[in-house]
Amino acid sequence: MTTITLNRQQVNQIVKLATQFEHVEWFTITEDNSNGIGSNMHVQFNMFDDARKDYDTTVDITDTTTW
């Protein structure tokens, strides 16, 4: 099982994305620890109906105030 912990600000950003992009059915949350400071959180989804791409849109929801 994979656990991703989000704070209230990040959850609210996801809600805002889901509200603004009503036509999007699936959102994927990814975590990247490559910067060496803290984890970067991203929400990825397809804004355009293009089956050739996994995701065409990525939104950074990283909250650096906790670093």
C-alpha positions as CSV (number, residue, x, y, z in Angstrom):
1,M,0.0,0.0,0.0
2,T,1.2,3.5,-0.8
3,T,0.4,6.4,1.5
4,I,0.5,10.0,0.4
5,T,-0.1,12.6,3.0
6,L,-1.6,15.9,2.0
7,N,-2.3,19.0,4.1
8,R,-5.5,21.0,3.9
9,Q,-4.0,23.5,1.4
10,Q,-3.1,20.7,-1.0
11,V,-6.5,19.1,-0.7
12,N,-8.2,22.4,-1.4
13,Q,-6.0,22.9,-4.5
14,I,-7.2,19.5,-5.7
15,V,-10.8,20.4,-5.1
16,K,-10.3,23.6,-7.0
17,L,-8.9,21.7,-10.0
18,A,-11.7,19.2,-9.9
19,T,-14.3,22.0,-9.8
20,Q,-12.6,24.1,-12.6
21,F,-12.1,21.1,-14.9
22,E,-15.5,19.3,-14.7
23,H,-14.8,17.4,-17.9
24,V,-11.8,15.6,-16.4
25,E,-12.6,12.2,-14.9
26,W,-9.3,11.1,-13.5
27,F,-6.6,12.9,-11.5
28,T,-3.3,11.2,-10.5
29,I,-1.2,12.4,-7.5
30,T,2.5,11.9,-7.8
31,E,5.3,12.5,-5.3
32,D,8.9,13.3,-6.4
33,N,11.8,13.4,-3.9
34,S,14.5,14.2,-6.3
35,N,15.3,17.7,-5.1
36,G,16.9,16.6,-1.8
37,I,14.9,19.0,0.4
38,G,11.4,17.7,0.6
39,S,8.8,16.0,-1.5
40,N,7.2,17.7,-4.5
41,M,3.6,16.8,-5.0
42,H,1.9,17.0,-8.4
43,V,-1.6,16.5,-9.8
44,Q,-1.6,15.1,-13.3
45,F,-4.5,14.8,-15.7
46,N,-5.5,14.9,-19.3
47,M,-7.2,18.2,-20.2
48,F,-7.4,17.3,-23.9
49,D,-8.6,14.0,-25.2
50,D,-5.3,12.7,-26.5
51,A,-4.8,8.9,-26.1
52,R,-1.2,9.2,-27.2
53,K,-0.2,10.9,-23.9
54,D,-0.4,9.6,-20.4
55,Y,-0.9,13.2,-19.1
56,D,-0.9,16.5,-20.8
57,T,-1.3,18.7,-17.7
58,T,0.7,18.7,-14.5
59,V,0.0,21.1,-11.6
60,D,2.5,21.4,-8.8
61,I,0.7,21.4,-5.4
62,T,3.9,21.3,-3.3
63,D,3.6,23.2,0.0
64,T,7.2,24.3,0.8
65,T,6.1,26.0,4.1
66,T,6.6,22.6,5.8
67,W,10.2,22.2,4.7
